[in-house]
Amino acid sequence: MKRSYLIFTVITLVVISVIGWIFNSSGSLPAFEILQFGVIGLMIVFAAYFGFTRLRSEKRGEPAEDEMTRKEMQKTASLSYYISLYLWLVILYVKDRILLDTEVWIGTGILGMALTFGIVWVIIHVRGLRNE
Amino acid sequence: MNNRIREYRARFNLTQDELAKKVQVRRETIVFLEKNKYNPSLQLAFDLAKVFGVKVDDLFFEEEQGQ
């Protein structure tokens, strides 16, 4: 139960930070920032889904995590780490060709990693975890 | 690998929820098992077989055998 509440606490903190970010941006938001907000929004939805499924399982009297969810997480983490290495290589290549602040590149990399994790999890969840 | 979990669950008149609680997994895991989208650990396979009072190889079998 504690971990489920921790997930919702983190989501709340992220939402508060994003609202603060929007209010501090002067004038209209550039397209790139809108894209970043979109990715953050997707991650919030993803985390909320995890939080709610954990809570639902706990309320039903089932374990919040079991062997399948742990295996799913392990496979997602290993595969998304592998893909993220290539993502950072692409960022290293592109950063000399497009002029942007270093923080923007780092932020893009972190968001890209989060997005990769989400996409990989969805693919694994839809395809299932059969021994190949 | 294929399995007869759905068949045995119906025979024992158990819901997915009840079976999940008996073997201490989430209901979703039972759904994935029945759809053959997940191969369980040996421990879970033995736990499931114990619930139905059968051998593991009665519950799980190679795909050719079921056809």
N, CA and C atoms of all chains as a GROMACS GRO file, in nm:
protein
  597
    1MET      N    1   0.083  -0.121   0.000
    1MET     CA    2   0.000   0.000   0.000
    1MET      C    3   0.087   0.126   0.000
    2LYS      N    4   0.198   0.120   0.078
    2LYS     CA    5   0.286   0.237   0.090
    2LYS      C    6   0.341   0.277  -0.046
    3ARG      N    7   0.379   0.174  -0.127
    3ARG     CA    8   0.440   0.202  -0.256
    3ARG      C    9   0.340   0.265  -0.352
    4SER      N   10   0.212   0.222  -0.342
    4SER     CA   11   0.109   0.281  -0.428
    4SER      C   12   0.092   0.429  -0.395
    5TYR      N   13   0.092   0.462  -0.265
    5TYR     CA   14   0.078   0.602  -0.226
    5TYR      C   15   0.201   0.683  -0.268
    6LEU      N   16   0.318   0.616  -0.266
    6LEU     CA   17   0.441   0.683  -0.310
    6LEU      C   18   0.429   0.722  -0.457
    7ILE      N   19   0.372   0.631  -0.538
    7ILE     CA   20   0.352   0.660  -0.681
    7ILE      C   21   0.264   0.784  -0.698
    8PHE      N   22   0.153   0.790  -0.621
    8PHE     CA   23   0.062   0.904  -0.634
    8PHE      C   24   0.126   1.033  -0.580
    9THR      N   25   0.212   1.022  -0.480
    9THR     CA   26   0.283   1.140  -0.429
    9THR      C   27   0.375   1.195  -0.537
   10VAL      N   28   0.449   1.105  -0.604
   10VAL     CA   29   0.541   1.148  -0.710
   10VAL      C   30   0.462   1.212  -0.825
   11ILE      N   31   0.348   1.151  -0.862
   11ILE     CA   32   0.265   1.207  -0.969
   11ILE      C   33   0.220   1.350  -0.932
   12THR      N   34   0.175   1.367  -0.807
   12THR     CA   35   0.129   1.499  -0.762
   12THR      C   36   0.243   1.600  -0.772
   13LEU      N   37   0.363   1.560  -0.728
   13LEU     CA   38   0.479   1.652  -0.733
   13LEU      C   39   0.512   1.691  -0.877
   14VAL      N   40   0.504   1.591  -0.968
   14VAL     CA   41   0.534   1.619  -1.110
   14VAL      C   42   0.430   1.716  -1.166
   15VAL      N   43   0.302   1.691  -1.134
   15VAL     CA   44   0.195   1.778  -1.185
   15VAL      C   45   0.214   1.921  -1.133
   16ILE      N   46   0.247   1.935  -1.003
   16ILE     CA   47   0.270   2.068  -0.945
   16ILE      C   48   0.387   2.137  -1.016
   17SER      N   49   0.496   2.061  -1.041
   17SER     CA   50   0.614   2.118  -1.108
   17SER      C   51   0.579   2.164  -1.248
   18VAL      N   52   0.501   2.083  -1.321
   18VAL     CA   53   0.464   2.119  -1.459
   18VAL      C   54   0.376   2.244  -1.459
   19ILE      N   55   0.282   2.252  -1.363
   19ILE     CA   56   0.196   2.371  -1.355
   19ILE      C   57   0.282   2.496  -1.328
   20GLY      N   58   0.379   2.481  -1.236
   20GLY     CA   59   0.472   2.590  -1.206
   20GLY      C   60   0.551   2.630  -1.328
   21TRP      N   61   0.596   2.533  -1.404
   21TRP     CA   62   0.674   2.555  -1.527
   21TRP      C   63   0.590   2.634  -1.628
   22ILE      N   64   0.463   2.593  -1.644
   22ILE     CA   65   0.375   2.661  -1.740
   22ILE      C   66   0.353   2.807  -1.698
   23PHE      N   67   0.328   2.828  -1.568
   23PHE     CA   68   0.302   2.966  -1.522
   23PHE      C   69   0.426   3.055  -1.530
   24ASN      N   70   0.546   2.992  -1.517
   24ASN     CA   71   0.669   3.072  -1.523
   24ASN      C   72   0.714   3.102  -1.666
   25SER      N   73   0.662   3.025  -1.764
   25SER     CA   74   0.701   3.052  -1.903
   25SER      C   75   0.633   3.181  -1.948
   26SER      N   76   0.714   3.272  -2.003
   26SER     CA   77   0.657   3.401  -2.046
   26SER      C   78   0.594   3.385  -2.184
   27GLY      N   79   0.475   3.436  -2.199
   27GLY     CA   80   0.406   3.436  -2.328
   27GLY      C   81   0.363   3.298  -2.371
   28SER      N   82   0.353   3.277  -2.503
   28SER     CA   83   0.308   3.148  -2.555
   28SER      C   84   0.421   3.046  -2.551
   29LEU      N   85   0.385   2.921  -2.537
   29LEU     CA   86   0.485   2.814  -2.526
   29LEU      C   87   0.536   2.774  -2.665
   30PRO      N   88   0.670   2.755  -2.679
   30PRO     CA   89   0.720   2.708  -2.807
   30PRO      C   90   0.676   2.562  -2.833
   31ALA      N   91   0.677   2.525  -2.961
   31ALA     CA   92   0.630   2.391  -3.000
   31ALA      C   93   0.707   2.281  -2.927
   32PHE      N   94   0.838   2.303  -2.908
   32PHE     CA   95   0.922   2.202  -2.844
   32PHE      C   96   0.878   2.177  -2.699
   33GLU      N   97   0.843   2.287  -2.629
   33GLU     CA   98   0.798   2.272  -2.490
   33GLU      C   99   0.662   2.203  -2.484
   34ILE      N  100   0.578   2.233  -2.582
   34ILE     CA  101   0.445   2.167  -2.587
   34ILE      C  102   0.464   2.016  -2.603
   35LEU      N  103   0.563   1.980  -2.689
   35LEU     CA  104   0.594   1.838  -2.710
   35LEU      C  105   0.642   1.774  -2.579
   36GLN      N  106   0.728   1.848  -2.507
   36GLN     CA  107   0.778   1.797  -2.378
   36GLN      C  108   0.663   1.777  -2.278
   37PHE      N  109   0.569   1.874  -2.276
   37PHE     CA  110   0.452   1.861  -2.186
   37PHE      C  111   0.369   1.739  -2.224
   38GLY      N  112   0.358   1.717  -2.355
   38GLY     CA  113   0.283   1.600  -2.404
   38GLY      C  114   0.343   1.470  -2.353
   39VAL      N  115   0.477   1.461  -2.363
   39VAL     CA  116   0.546   1.340  -2.318
   39VAL      C  117   0.530   1.324  -2.166
   40ILE      N  118   0.544   1.436  -2.093
   40ILE     CA  119   0.528   1.430  -1.946
   40ILE      C  120   0.385   1.386  -1.912
   41GLY      N  121   0.288   1.439  -1.987
   41GLY     CA  122   0.148   1.402  -1.968
   41GLY      C  123   0.128   1.251  -1.986
   42LEU      N  124   0.189   1.198  -2.091
   42LEU     CA  125   0.179   1.054  -2.118
   42LEU      C  126   0.238   0.973  -2.003
   43MET      N  127   0.353   1.020  -1.953
   43MET     CA  128   0.419   0.950  -1.842
   43MET      C  129   0.332   0.954  -1.716
   44ILE      N  130   0.262   1.068  -1.696
   44ILE     CA  131   0.174   1.080  -1.579
   44ILE      C  132   0.059   0.978  -1.590
   45VAL      N  133   0.002   0.969  -1.711
   45VAL     CA  134  -0.108   0.873  -1.734
   45VAL      C  135  -0.058   0.730  -1.709
   46PHE      N  136   0.062   0.701  -1.757
   46PHE     CA  137   0.124   0.569  -1.743
   46PHE      C  138   0.145   0.536  -1.594
   47ALA      N  139   0.201   0.631  -1.520
   47ALA     CA  140   0.226   0.609  -1.377
   47ALA      C  141   0.095   0.594  -1.300
   48ALA      N  142  -0.005   0.676  -1.338
   48ALA     CA  143  -0.136   0.669  -1.270
   48ALA      C  144  -0.199   0.531  -1.294
   49TYR      N  145  -0.185   0.479  -1.416
   49TYR     CA  146  -0.238   0.346  -1.448
   49TYR      C  147  -0.175   0.240  -1.356
   50PHE      N  148  -0.040   0.251  -1.341
   50PHE     CA  149   0.031   0.158  -1.252
   50PHE      C  150  -0.020   0.169  -1.110
   51GLY      N  151  -0.033   0.294  -1.063
   51GLY     CA  152  -0.078   0.318  -0.926
   51GLY      C  153  -0.216   0.260  -0.902
   52PHE      N  154  -0.310   0.285  -0.996
   52PHE     CA  155  -0.446   0.237  -0.979
   52PHE      C  156  -0.455   0.084  -0.985
   53THR      N  157  -0.378   0.022  -1.076
   53THR     CA  158  -0.383  -0.125  -1.082
   53THR      C  159  -0.327  -0.188  -0.954
   54ARG      N  160  -0.224  -0.125  -0.899
   54ARG     CA  161  -0.167  -0.175  -0.772
   54ARG      C  162  -0.270  -0.164  -0.660
   55LEU      N  163  -0.334  -0.045  -0.652
   55LEU     CA  164  -0.434  -0.023  -0.547
   55LEU      C  165  -0.551  -0.120  -0.562
   56ARG      N  166  -0.595  -0.140  -0.688
   56ARG     CA  167  -0.709  -0.230  -0.714
   56ARG      C  168  -0.675  -0.372  -0.669
   57SER      N  169  -0.554  -0.416  -0.702
   57SER     CA  170  -0.512  -0.552  -0.661
   57SER      C  171  -0.508  -0.564  -0.510
   58GLU      N  172  -0.455  -0.462  -0.444
   58GLU     CA  173  -0.446  -0.465  -0.297
   58GLU      C  174  -0.584  -0.470  -0.235
   59LYS      N  175  -0.678  -0.393  -0.292
   59LYS     CA  176  -0.814  -0.391  -0.237
   59LYS      C  177  -0.885  -0.525  -0.258
   60ARG      N  178  -0.848  -0.596  -0.365
   60ARG     CA  179  -0.908  -0.727  -0.392
   60ARG      C  180  -0.849  -0.837  -0.304
   61GLY      N  181  -0.741  -0.804  -0.235
   61GLY     CA  182  -0.674  -0.903  -0.152
   61GLY      C  183  -0.568  -0.981  -0.228
   62GLU      N  184  -0.532  -0.932  -0.348
   62GLU     CA  185  -0.426  -0.996  -0.427
   62GLU      C  186  -0.294  -0.923  -0.399
   63PRO      N  187  -0.181  -0.986  -0.432
   63PRO     CA  188  -0.055  -0.912  -0.415
   63PRO      C  189  -0.046  -0.797  -0.517
   64ALA      N  190   0.013  -0.686  -0.477
   64ALA     CA  191   0.026  -0.572  -0.569
   64ALA      C  192   0.122  -0.605  -0.682
   65GLU      N  193   0.219  -0.690  -0.650
   65GLU     CA  194   0.318  -0.734  -0.749
   65GLU      C  195   0.323  -0.885  -0.743
   66ASP      N  196   0.337  -0.950  -0.856
   66ASP     CA  197   0.358  -1.094  -0.855
   66ASP      C  198   0.468  -1.128  -0.955
   67GLU      N  199   0.491  -1.258  -0.977
   67GLU     CA  200   0.603  -1.296  -1.063
   67GLU      C  201   0.591  -1.240  -1.204
   68MET      N  202   0.468  -1.232  -1.257
   68MET     CA  203   0.452  -1.182  -1.394
   68MET      C  204   0.484  -1.033  -1.403
   69THR      N  205   0.434  -0.954  -1.308
   69THR     CA  206   0.462  -0.810  -1.314
   69THR      C  207   0.611  -0.782  -1.294
   70ARG      N  208   0.675  -0.863  -1.207
   70ARG     CA  209   0.819  -0.845  -1.185
   70ARG      C  210   0.897  -0.880  -1.312
   71LYS      N  211   0.858  -0.991  -1.378
   71LYS     CA  212   0.927  -1.031  -1.502
   71LYS      C  213   0.906  -0.926  -1.610
   72GLU      N  214   0.783  -0.873  -1.617
   72GLU     CA  215   0.752  -0.768  -1.716
   72GLU      C  216   0.842  -0.648  -1.695
   73MET      N  217   0.855  -0.609  -1.568
   73MET     CA  218   0.938  -0.493  -1.534
   73MET      C  219   1.084  -0.517  -1.567
   74GLN      N  220   1.131  -0.639  -1.535
   74GLN     CA  221   1.272  -0.672  -1.562
   74GLN      C  222   1.301  -0.666  -1.711
   75LYS      N  223   1.210  -0.725  -1.790
   75LYS     CA  224   1.231  -0.729  -1.934
   75LYS      C  225   1.220  -0.589  -1.993
   76THR      N  226   1.122  -0.511  -1.943
   76THR     CA  227   1.106  -0.373  -1.991
   76THR      C  228   1.231  -0.292  -1.960
   77ALA      N  229   1.281  -0.305  -1.836
   77ALA     CA  230   1.397  -0.227  -1.794
   77ALA      C  231   1.520  -0.263  -1.878
   78SER      N  232   1.543  -0.392  -1.900
   78SER     CA  233   1.664  -0.431  -1.974
   78SER      C  234   1.656  -0.387  -2.120
   79LEU      N  235   1.538  -0.403  -2.180
   79LEU     CA  236   1.524  -0.366  -2.321
   79LEU      C  237   1.528  -0.215  -2.340
   80SER      N  238   1.462  -0.140  -2.250
   80SER     CA  239   1.459   0.005  -2.266
   80SER      C  240   1.598   0.066  -2.237
   81TYR      N  241   1.674   0.002  -2.149
   81TYR     CA  242   1.811   0.049  -2.122
   81TYR      C  243   1.894   0.036  -2.250
   82TYR      N  244   1.881  -0.078  -2.314
   82TYR     CA  245   1.954  -0.107  -2.438
   82TYR      C  246   1.917  -0.005  -2.547
   83ILE      N  247   1.788   0.024  -2.561
   83ILE     CA  248   1.743   0.120  -2.662
   83ILE      C  249   1.789   0.261  -2.625
   84SER      N  250   1.788   0.292  -2.494
   84SER     CA  251   1.828   0.426  -2.448
   84SER      C  252   1.974   0.457  -2.484
   85LEU      N  253   2.059   0.355  -2.485
   85LEU     CA  254   2.200   0.377  -2.523
   85LEU      C  255   2.207   0.434  -2.664
   86TYR      N  256   2.124   0.379  -2.753
   86TYR     CA  257   2.120   0.429  -2.891
   86TYR      C  258   2.059   0.568  -2.896
   87LEU      N  259   1.960   0.594  -2.810
   87LEU     CA  260   1.898   0.726  -2.804
   87LEU      C  261   2.002   0.833  -2.769
   88TRP      N  262   2.086   0.802  -2.667
   88TRP     CA  263   2.190   0.898  -2.628
   88TRP      C  264   2.295   0.914  -2.738
   89LEU      N  265   2.323   0.808  -2.811
   89LEU     CA  266   2.417   0.818  -2.924
   89LEU      C  267   2.361   0.912  -3.030
   90VAL      N  268   2.231   0.901  -3.057
   90VAL     CA  269   2.165   0.988  -3.156
   90VAL      C  270   2.171   1.133  -3.106
   91ILE      N  271   2.144   1.153  -2.976
   91ILE     CA  272   2.148   1.289  -2.920
   91ILE      C  273   2.290   1.347  -2.932
   92LEU      N  274   2.392   1.265  -2.904
   92LEU     CA  275   2.531   1.311  -2.916
   92LEU      C  276   2.563   1.353  -3.059
   93TYR      N  277   2.507   1.278  -3.154
   93TYR     CA  278   2.532   1.308  -3.295
   93TYR      C  279   2.459   1.438  -3.336
   94VAL      N  280   2.336   1.452  -3.291
   94VAL     CA  281   2.251   1.564  -3.335
   94VAL      C  282   2.289   1.694  -3.264
   95LYS      N  283   2.340   1.686  -3.141
   95LYS     CA  284   2.363   1.808  -3.062
   95LYS      C  285   2.465   1.905  -3.127
   96ASP      N  286   2.557   1.852  -3.207
   96ASP     CA  287   2.652   1.939  -3.276
   96ASP      C  288   2.593   2.003  -3.401
   97ARG      N  289   2.480   1.953  -3.443
   97ARG     CA  290   2.419   2.002  -3.568
   97ARG      C  291   2.300   2.094  -3.542
   98ILE      N  292   2.238   2.081  -3.423
   98ILE     CA  293   2.126   2.169  -3.388
   98ILE      C  294   2.164   2.247  -3.263
   99LEU      N  295   2.153   2.379  -3.268
   99LEU     CA  296   2.193   2.460  -3.153
   99LEU      C  297   2.082   2.467  -3.048
  100LEU      N  298   2.105   2.401  -2.937
  100LEU     CA  299   2.012   2.406  -2.824
  100LEU      C  300   2.093   2.404  -2.696
  101ASP      N  301   2.035   2.455  -2.585
  101ASP     CA  302   2.106   2.453  -2.457
  101ASP      C  303   2.130   2.308  -2.411
  102THR      N  304   2.238   2.290  -2.334
  102THR     CA  305   2.271   2.156  -2.284
  102THR      C  306   2.157   2.097  -2.201
  103GLU      N  307   2.092   2.186  -2.117
  103GLU     CA  308   1.983   2.137  -2.032
  103GLU      C  309   1.868   2.082  -2.116
  104VAL      N  310   1.846   2.145  -2.232
  104VAL     CA  311   1.738   2.099  -2.320
  104VAL      C  312   1.769   1.960  -2.372
  105TRP      N  313   1.896   1.937  -2.408
  105TRP     CA  314   1.935   1.804  -2.458
  105TRP      C  315   1.923   1.699  -2.348
  106ILE      N  316   1.967   1.737  -2.229
  106ILE     CA  317   1.958   1.642  -2.116
  106ILE      C  318   1.811   1.610  -2.087
  107GLY      N  319   1.729   1.717  -2.086
  107GLY     CA  320   1.585   1.697  -2.062
  107GLY      C  321   1.522   1.609  -2.168
  108THR      N  322   1.562   1.632  -2.294
  108THR     CA  323   1.509   1.551  -2.404
  108THR      C  324   1.550   1.404  -2.388
  109GLY      N  325   1.676   1.385  -2.347
  109GLY     CA  326   1.725   1.247  -2.325
  109GLY      C  327   1.648   1.176  -2.216
  110ILE      N  328   1.624   1.248  -2.105
  110ILE     CA  329   1.553   1.187  -1.992
  110ILE      C  330   1.409   1.155  -2.033
  111LEU      N  331   1.344   1.250  -2.101
  111LEU     CA  332   1.206   1.226  -2.146
  111LEU      C  333   1.201   1.112  -2.247
  112GLY      N  334   1.303   1.109  -2.334
  112GLY     CA  335   1.312   1.000  -2.433
  112GLY      C  336   1.324   0.865  -2.366
  113MET      N  337   1.404   0.860  -2.260
  113MET     CA  338   1.421   0.734  -2.185
  113MET      C  339   1.288   0.691  -2.123
  114ALA      N  340   1.217   0.791  -2.064
  114ALA     CA  341   1.088   0.761  -2.001
  114ALA      C  342   0.988   0.710  -2.106
  115LEU      N  343   0.988   0.778  -2.221
  115LEU     CA  344   0.896   0.739  -2.329
  115LEU      C  345   0.930   0.598  -2.381
  116THR      N  346   1.061   0.572  -2.396
  116THR     CA  347   1.106   0.439  -2.441
  116THR      C  348   1.058   0.331  -2.344
  117PHE      N  349   1.073   0.360  -2.214
  117PHE     CA  350   1.030   0.263  -2.112
  117PHE      C  351   0.880   0.234  -2.126
  118GLY      N  352   0.802   0.342  -2.142
  118GLY     CA  353   0.656   0.327  -2.155
  118GLY      C  354   0.618   0.246  -2.278
  119ILE      N  355   0.679   0.279  -2.392
  119ILE     CA  356   0.646   0.210  -2.518
  119ILE      C  357   0.684   0.062  -2.508
  120VAL      N  358   0.806   0.035  -2.455
  120VAL     CA  359   0.852  -0.105  -2.443
  120VAL      C  360   0.758  -0.184  -2.351
  121TRP      N  361   0.714  -0.120  -2.242
  121TRP     CA  362   0.624  -0.189  -2.148
  121TRP      C  363   0.492  -0.225  -2.218
  122VAL      N  364   0.438  -0.130  -2.295
  122VAL     CA  365   0.311  -0.155  -2.366
  122VAL      C  366   0.328  -0.272  -2.464
  123ILE      N  367   0.439  -0.272  -2.539
  123ILE     CA  368   0.463  -0.379  -2.637
  123ILE      C  369   0.473  -0.515  -2.567
  124ILE      N  370   0.552  -0.520  -2.458
  124ILE     CA  371   0.568  -0.646  -2.385
  124ILE      C  372   0.436  -0.692  -2.326
  125HIS      N  373   0.359  -0.595  -2.272
  125HIS     CA  374   0.230  -0.628  -2.210
  125HIS      C  375   0.130  -0.682  -2.313
  126VAL      N  376   0.131  -0.624  -2.433
  126VAL     CA  377   0.038  -0.668  -2.537
  126VAL      C  378   0.081  -0.804  -2.594
  127ARG      N  379   0.212  -0.819  -2.618
  127ARG     CA  380   0.262  -0.944  -2.676
  127ARG      C  381   0.263  -1.060  -2.578
  128GLY      N  382   0.276  -1.030  -2.450
  128GLY     CA  383   0.284  -1.135  -2.349
  128GLY      C  384   0.427  -1.176  -2.322
  129LEU      N  385   0.445  -1.260  -2.221
  129LEU     CA  386   0.580  -1.299  -2.179
  129LEU      C  387   0.600  -1.449  -2.194
  130ARG      N  388   0.602  -1.494  -2.315
  130ARG     CA  389   0.624  -1.637  -2.337
  130ARG      C  390   0.773  -1.660  -2.353
  131ASN      N  391   0.819  -1.778  -2.318
  131ASN     CA  392   0.961  -1.809  -2.336
  131ASN      C  393   0.989  -1.821  -2.484
  132GLU      N  394   1.087  -1.743  -2.532
  132GLU     CA  395   1.116  -1.748  -2.676
  132GLU      C  396   1.248  -1.819  -2.698
  133MET      N  397   0.420  -2.351  -2.516
  133MET     CA  398   0.354  -2.434  -2.416
  133MET      C  399   0.206  -2.394  -2.403
  134ASN      N  400   0.122  -2.494  -2.388
  134ASN     CA  401  -0.022  -2.469  -2.375
  134ASN      C  402  -0.068  -2.517  -2.237
  135ASN      N  403  -0.187  -2.480  -2.198
  135ASN     CA  404  -0.234  -2.527  -2.067
  135ASN      C  405  -0.385  -2.548  -2.065
  136ARG      N  406  -0.430  -2.617  -1.958
  136ARG     CA  407  -0.573  -2.646  -1.944
  136ARG      C  408  -0.632  -2.573  -1.822
  137ILE      N  409  -0.574  -2.459  -1.791
  137ILE     CA  410  -0.618  -2.387  -1.670
  137ILE      C  411  -0.766  -2.348  -1.679
  138ARG      N  412  -0.805  -2.293  -1.793
  138ARG     CA  413  -0.945  -2.250  -1.810
  138ARG      C  414  -1.041  -2.368  -1.791
  139GLU      N  415  -1.002  -2.482  -1.851
  139GLU     CA  416  -1.083  -2.604  -1.844
  139GLU      C  417  -1.099  -2.651  -1.698
  140TYR      N  418  -0.986  -2.658  -1.628
  140TYR     CA  419  -0.990  -2.703  -1.488
  140TYR      C  420  -1.062  -2.603  -1.398
  141ARG      N  421  -1.043  -2.474  -1.428
  141ARG     CA  422  -1.107  -2.370  -1.348
  141ARG      C  423  -1.259  -2.382  -1.360
  142ALA      N  424  -1.305  -2.410  -1.482
  142ALA     CA  425  -1.449  -2.427  -1.504
  142ALA      C  426  -1.499  -2.553  -1.432
  143ARG      N  427  -1.417  -2.659  -1.437
  143ARG     CA  428  -1.454  -2.785  -1.373
  143ARG      C  429  -1.467  -2.767  -1.221
  144PHE      N  430  -1.378  -2.687  -1.164
  144PHE     CA  431  -1.380  -2.663  -1.019
  144PHE      C  432  -1.468  -2.544  -0.980
  145ASN      N  433  -1.535  -2.488  -1.082
  145ASN     CA  434  -1.626  -2.376  -1.059
  145ASN      C  435  -1.559  -2.259  -0.986
  146LEU      N  436  -1.440  -2.226  -1.034
  146LEU     CA  437  -1.365  -2.117  -0.972
  146LEU      C  438  -1.362  -1.997  -1.066
  147THR      N  439  -1.368  -1.877  -1.011
  147THR     CA  440  -1.352  -1.758  -1.095
  147THR      C  441  -1.202  -1.729  -1.104
  148GLN      N  442  -1.167  -1.644  -1.198
  148GLN     CA  443  -1.024  -1.607  -1.212
  148GLN      C  444  -0.975  -1.541  -1.084
  149ASP      N  445  -1.062  -1.461  -1.025
  149ASP     CA  446  -1.029  -1.394  -0.899
  149ASP      C  447  -0.997  -1.494  -0.788
  150GLU      N  448  -1.084  -1.594  -0.774
  150GLU     CA  449  -1.066  -1.694  -0.668
  150GLU      C  450  -0.938  -1.774  -0.688
  151LEU      N  451  -0.914  -1.814  -0.815
  151LEU     CA  452  -0.792  -1.890  -0.844
  151LEU      C  453  -0.667  -1.806  -0.816
  152ALA      N  454  -0.674  -1.678  -0.855
  152ALA     CA  455  -0.560  -1.588  -0.832
  152ALA      C  456  -0.528  -1.581  -0.682
  153LYS      N  457  -0.633  -1.569  -0.601
  153LYS     CA  458  -0.610  -1.560  -0.456
  153LYS      C  459  -0.553  -1.690  -0.400
  154LYS      N  460  -0.598  -1.804  -0.455
  154LYS     CA  461  -0.549  -1.933  -0.406
  154LYS      C  462  -0.400  -1.952  -0.433
  155VAL      N  463  -0.353  -1.900  -0.547
  155VAL     CA  464  -0.211  -1.920  -0.580
  155VAL      C  465  -0.129  -1.792  -0.557
  156GLN      N  466  -0.192  -1.694  -0.495
  156GLN     CA  467  -0.124  -1.568  -0.458
  156GLN      C  468  -0.060  -1.494  -0.576
  157VAL      N  469  -0.140  -1.477  -0.681
  157VAL     CA  470  -0.096  -1.391  -0.792
  157VAL      C  471  -0.209  -1.293  -0.823
  158ARG      N  472  -0.183  -1.202  -0.917
  158ARG     CA  473  -0.287  -1.107  -0.956
  158ARG      C  474  -0.380  -1.176  -1.057
  159ARG      N  475  -0.504  -1.128  -1.063
  159ARG     CA  476  -0.602  -1.186  -1.156
  159ARG      C  477  -0.551  -1.177  -1.300
  160GLU      N  478  -0.483  -1.068  -1.329
  160GLU     CA  479  -0.428  -1.046  -1.463
  160GLU      C  480  -0.333  -1.159  -1.505
  161THR      N  481  -0.260  -1.212  -1.408
  161THR     CA  482  -0.167  -1.322  -1.437
  161THR      C  483  -0.244  -1.446  -1.484
  162ILE      N  484  -0.358  -1.472  -1.419
  162ILE     CA  485  -0.443  -1.586  -1.458
  162ILE      C  486  -0.497  -1.562  -1.600
  163VAL      N  487  -0.537  -1.436  -1.628
  163VAL     CA  488  -0.587  -1.402  -1.762
  163VAL      C  489  -0.479  -1.430  -1.866
  164PHE      N  490  -0.357  -1.385  -1.838
  164PHE     CA  491  -0.245  -1.405  -1.931
  164PHE      C  492  -0.213  -1.554  -1.948
  165LEU      N  493  -0.222  -1.630  -1.838
  165LEU     CA  494  -0.194  -1.774  -1.845
  165LEU      C  495  -0.297  -1.843  -1.935
  166GLU      N  496  -0.423  -1.807  -1.915
  166GLU     CA  497  -0.530  -1.872  -1.993
  166GLU      C  498  -0.521  -1.837  -2.141
  167LYS      N  499  -0.470  -1.718  -2.169
  167LYS     CA  500  -0.455  -1.677  -2.309
  167LYS      C  501  -0.322  -1.725  -2.368
  168ASN      N  502  -0.246  -1.800  -2.290
  168ASN     CA  503  -0.113  -1.848  -2.331
  168ASN      C  504  -0.017  -1.735  -2.364
  169LYS      N  505  -0.032  -1.626  -2.290
  169LYS     CA  506   0.058  -1.513  -2.313
  169LYS      C  507   0.167  -1.506  -2.208
  170TYR      N  508   0.166  -1.603  -2.117
  170TYR     CA  509   0.268  -1.604  -2.012
  170TYR      C  510   0.300  -1.747  -1.972
  171ASN      N  511   0.427  -1.778  -1.965
  171ASN     CA  512   0.470  -1.909  -1.915
  171ASN      C  513   0.507  -1.895  -1.768
  172PRO      N  514   0.440  -1.967  -1.678
  172PRO     CA  515   0.464  -1.945  -1.535
  172PRO      C  516   0.596  -2.005  -1.487
  173SER      N  517   0.635  -1.964  -1.367
  173SER     CA  518   0.753  -2.024  -1.304
  173SER      C  519   0.714  -2.165  -1.261
  174LEU      N  520   0.815  -2.245  -1.229
  174LEU     CA  521   0.788  -2.383  -1.182
  174LEU      C  522   0.702  -2.380  -1.056
  175GLN      N  523   0.734  -2.284  -0.967
  175GLN     CA  524   0.660  -2.274  -0.840
  175GLN      C  525   0.511  -2.250  -0.866
  176LEU      N  526   0.481  -2.155  -0.957
  176LEU     CA  527   0.341  -2.123  -0.986
  176LEU      C  528   0.273  -2.242  -1.056
  177ALA      N  529   0.346  -2.309  -1.145
  177ALA     CA  530   0.289  -2.426  -1.213
  177ALA      C  531   0.252  -2.534  -1.111
  178PHE      N  532   0.341  -2.558  -1.013
  178PHE     CA  533   0.312  -2.657  -0.908
  178PHE      C  534   0.195  -2.613  -0.820
  179ASP      N  535   0.191  -2.483  -0.788
  179ASP     CA  536   0.081  -2.431  -0.705
  179ASP      C  537  -0.053  -2.449  -0.776
  180LEU      N  538  -0.056  -2.422  -0.906
  180LEU     CA  539  -0.180  -2.436  -0.983
  180LEU      C  540  -0.223  -2.584  -0.988
  181ALA      N  541  -0.123  -2.670  -1.013
  181ALA     CA  542  -0.153  -2.814  -1.019
  181ALA      C  543  -0.206  -2.864  -0.885
  182LYS      N  544  -0.152  -2.810  -0.776
  182LYS     CA  545  -0.194  -2.850  -0.641
  182LYS      C  546  -0.340  -2.808  -0.616
  183VAL      N  547  -0.377  -2.689  -0.663
  183VAL     CA  548  -0.516  -2.641  -0.645
  183VAL      C  549  -0.613  -2.736  -0.713
  184PHE      N  550  -0.577  -2.783  -0.833
  184PHE     CA  551  -0.666  -2.870  -0.910
  184PHE      C  552  -0.645  -3.019  -0.879
  185GLY      N  553  -0.545  -3.048  -0.796
  185GLY     CA  554  -0.518  -3.188  -0.759
  185GLY      C  555  -0.473  -3.273  -0.876
  186VAL      N  556  -0.395  -3.213  -0.966
  186VAL     CA  557  -0.343  -3.288  -1.082
  186VAL      C  558  -0.191  -3.273  -1.088
  187LYS      N  559  -0.129  -3.347  -1.182
  187LYS     CA  560   0.015  -3.332  -1.202
  187LYS      C  561   0.040  -3.212  -1.292
  188VAL      N  562   0.160  -3.156  -1.281
  188VAL     CA  563   0.193  -3.038  -1.362
  188VAL      C  564   0.178  -3.068  -1.511
  189ASP      N  565   0.219  -3.190  -1.553
  189ASP     CA  566   0.210  -3.219  -1.696
  189ASP      C  567   0.068  -3.252  -1.743
  190ASP      N  568  -0.027  -3.260  -1.650
  190ASP     CA  569  -0.168  -3.269  -1.691
  190ASP      C  570  -0.220  -3.129  -1.724
  191LEU      N  571  -0.162  -3.032  -1.656
  191LEU     CA  572  -0.207  -2.894  -1.670
  191LEU      C  573  -0.135  -2.820  -1.783
  192PHE      N  574  -0.006  -2.851  -1.797
  192PHE     CA  575   0.074  -2.784  -1.901
  192PHE      C  576   0.127  -2.888  -1.999
  193PHE      N  577   0.122  -2.855  -2.126
  193PHE     CA  578   0.170  -2.950  -2.227
  193PHE      C  579   0.222  -2.877  -2.350
  194GLU      N  580   0.299  -2.950  -2.431
  194GLU     CA  581   0.352  -2.894  -2.556
  194GLU      C  582   0.236  -2.866  -2.652
  195GLU      N  583   0.250  -2.764  -2.735
  195GLU     CA  584   0.139  -2.724  -2.822
  195GLU      C  585   0.089  -2.833  -2.915
  196GLU      N  586   0.180  -2.918  -2.966
  196GLU     CA  587   0.139  -3.024  -3.060
  196GLU      C  588   0.043  -3.124  -2.994
  197GLN      N  589   0.069  -3.148  -2.861
  197GLN     CA  590  -0.010  -3.246  -2.786
  197GLN      C  591  -0.157  -3.206  -2.774
  198GLY      N  592  -0.181  -3.073  -2.768
  198GLY     CA  593  -0.318  -3.026  -2.750
  198GLY      C  594  -0.398  -3.024  -2.877
  199GLN      N  595  -0.330  -3.036  -2.992
  199GLN     CA  596  -0.402  -3.027  -3.119
  199GLN      C  597  -0.450  -3.161  -3.170
   0.00000   0.00000   0.00000
